[in-house]
Amino acid sequence: MSKEAIAAEIALVSASELAQMFGFSSPNDAFRTFCRRLDVRPIRRNPNYFDAKLVRFKLDAAQGLTSVTSSISQEHDLVARRRARRASE
């Protein structure tokens, strides 16, 4: 896979855009509280941008959409199993 294709798969959303999508006027304290409640966190080292896929995953989980979240959680389970397997080696 080329670097351009990998970069195209990464979708970041600014805090102000995400706040407007959620119905807030700006990324204020109310918006940040809402994000904390949903466990939506900004990307590491840059509090002004969020990973769009992670935001979608957290919203689906909050709404109880298990069909979408089960496939993603299964991927996390595979990672956890691999880490446990490598730790025991």
Secondary structure, 3 states (H helix, E strand, C coil): CCHHHHHHHCCEEEHHHHHHHCCCCCCCHHHHHHHHHHCCCCCCCCCCEEEHHHHHHHHHHHHCCHHHHHHHHHHHHHHHHHHHHHHHC
